[in-house]
Amino acid sequence: MNEPLMNTTGTTPGSTPPTIGMNRAILAGNLHFPVLVRGGEDTWPELTGIATDLAPDAFWLVTDEGLPREHTAAVLGALSPAAATRVLRAPAPDAAWDVTPAPGTVVVAVGGSGVIEAAARLATRPARPARLILVPTTPRAMTDTALTLEHPATHGLAPTLVWAQLDLLRTLPPDELRTGLAATVRNVLAVSPSFYDTAAALLRPDVTGFDTRLMARVVALNADIRATLMSYDPSEQGPAMAFSYGRTIADALLAAGAGLSEGDAAALGMLVAARAAVLLGLLDPAAERAHHELIARWGAPRELPAPLTPDTVAAVVRRGAAPGPVPAPDAGPARMVLLDGLGAPHVVRGRMLTEVDDDVLRPALDAIATRAPAPDLIITH
């Protein structure tokens, strides 16, 4: 029997969280790194053992102000028996580090996607990159950022270890847990639709709380799907570009400043991509309905928030204001990952980016247009 991801019965207040140990690995070309999914207080000594085996001169722990102090303390408690530790605050995304790790230093990222990106930049400052341990503390970081080698400024840097300690997610509010699961939806729709029913059972916005066991299944599922494509496409420029599904429109929505979370922007981006594929005769309408059903199950929005309109989003895409695979100004049509079917990206001349002209893009955006509420019925006699 499938259980919901967010389940009030998962762990009762004051009870001891279950001990969880699930081992996964990402093989990306000639690179390999373990993904250890753990839950329960008694799993931390394992991290101490791994840290000791690395024989480091020091650990530089990168975090940010938003991380609860008890999370930082837990990681420091596991690392400090192995070597001296130093805590660094991640700089702004566009700011450079003013320190460089010495040989023998292990950089440890403890935080969300932004912290992981910052730690990766720090680890590559020396001529010979430092070893990197990732301790993601958000669902997005656990299911996406920590599992890829494609970071904006550090292409191809493989971590020594991804330590997915599920207890670090307990302090997050339910909506942040929900929006952080965009990679699960994307990976099922664009890569592995055989997990559609499994994902539908896990994505439950109608209950609150946190169930460590079910989150472990989510992290492991995403690691397995990622490993499937990265084994022969570590740069994610071939078949693994499927992991960019929905990104063109999602990046434009974020650039438009509508206040959407990255997860909700990703949901809308996938819906527009599905509609564009249907309009181009690539995707069956039943597959588009499957998008709507899974995203509705997830609880993500399926309409643009006010005051955004399809015209404003189209304008952002056309002027190339968003990062990612969006064309530069006047560079022609938008380039999008589209699907021929669930789990079957469309390929054009060996590439997975399809040019989408404005006459398709604009009506595709109508799929997420805000619908006016139906007027109240006035019954007269």
Order of alpha helices (4+ residues) and beta strands (2+ residues): beta-beta-alpha-beta-alpha-beta-beta-alpha-beta-alpha-beta-alpha-alpha-alpha-alpha-alpha-alpha-alpha-alpha-beta-beta-beta-beta-alpha
